[in-house]
Amino acid sequence: MTDTLTDQTDVHARGREALLHEPAGGDPGKLTLVKAKGSLVWDDTGKEYIDCTAQAWSNNLGANDPRVIEAAIEQTRQITHARPTFHTPALLELAELLVSIAPAGLDRVGFTLHGSMAVEMALKLALRNRPDAKHIAVLHDSYHGRSIATMAASWPHPGNVFGALQPQFLRLPRPDGYRPRAGLNVDQDTELTLGLVRDVLTKGTEGPVAALVYEPIQGNGGHNEFTPRWHQGIREICDEFGIMLIIDEVQTGLGRTGEMWASDFYRIDPDLLVFGKGVGGGFPLAGVLAKQRFAKFLAGDDQLTFGQFPVSIAAGLAAVKAIIDDDLCSRAAAHGRYATERLLEMQTRHPLLGDVRSPGLMVSIELVRNRLTKEPATAEAHEVFELAQERGVIFGESRYGGLGNLIKIKPPLDINREQLAKALDVLDDVLTEVESVVDGAGSVPS
Ligand SMILES: Cc1ncc(COP(=O)(O)O)c(C=O)c1O
């Protein structure tokens, strides 16, 4: 028994060392997960955790939902692989279902397996429709993935060595809800930034801009929410300059904000919408919804061998049906209201808690050393993350360059109230603990 365990430990140690994505010597804090159910995960020591990350905000429907697992098993028994030159029944049914729940006018759909590849699909479709274009625009602090192109579309990657292969994107400024430009409030910052965007598009380009792609709430770039006026102003600018508006809902889609799409929540009218993460019910799946008036792809433009992987598609069909049947949008909205109320109350007691952000179960808090200067409390945020994990709650940590002081609370949308309450209780406790030991923790302003 002991020998078997030792053997397994050795194999795991050698495996860790072999992994290309691990730092040399391994990451001692990294858990090895063996099981998941709903909002819970278990590690290889048998310890249970409430997973407030939904595994990269992807398990909108809790982990291992029996409807998804059954659909995937059944599909696996029938046919696991069909290249993109063939259809499967689930593919056609999921296409029809997604188009029926998409924001108005988005009645074409394409599938792939990763959010990054879906963003690339959207970029290709934009260029297919605007072959004379010289640019594709993105916003400062955006995050669109880690393929070569989407990495370039995202906030500058620290120590980027991939430049020789990366396209140049036109980077446009964005307003900031928490740190508006000096002397301005959020509304004024939004108006000013819309003007700056207009200036860049008028004077700062080499020719037509095919598309502007942005996240309705910037996720990895710091949980930056925009005002409805920003979305409306950007739509007007896109219409004026003949630019396709691509909304990246890889993170915000499928109920996360309390509506099926953030585009519904903010009344955005995208020309293309990118989805991913939650759509697959824990299986890799992503894609693009597009307006009918755009030309489709030509043969060979966007075909990947496993791009329409039948098992993911069948799982996705079951997951989307379950999200609708269980009304997870309403549950996300209600849980989000509860979490936000509790966090705002905590903010009156915890000087570290600089800002509380939502909507729905897209919840984050920003920790600051001083609420007036808003100096990021990055080390403290990491401490909160580690202490919470020790106590059985996994929060999302922001590794965003320059800030890194966000704690993200984005569990599955069907988390139960007791689990959510427990996670917030643990957060409350660890904030108290970190504030009691950290020198210079801020003071609550009058
Ligand atoms: C907004 C957004 N777009 C694209 C991606 C990339 O998705 P994937 O990691 O599945 O390639 C992510 C992933 O975090 C994301 O948050």
The ligand as an ORCA input file, in Angstrom:
! r2SCAN-3c Opt
* xyz 0 1
  C     -12.717     37.517    -22.839
  C     -11.910     36.318    -23.223
  N     -11.685     36.054    -24.521
  C     -10.977     34.982    -24.920
  C     -10.440     34.116    -23.999
  C      -9.626     32.939    -24.456
  O     -10.304     31.755    -24.242
  P      -9.501     30.350    -24.218
  O      -8.617     30.382    -23.021
  O     -10.590     29.320    -24.145
  O      -8.738     30.263    -25.487
  C     -10.629     34.339    -22.639
  C     -10.055     33.432    -21.629
  O      -9.906     33.743    -20.469
  C     -11.384     35.474    -22.234
  O     -11.586     35.752    -20.940
*
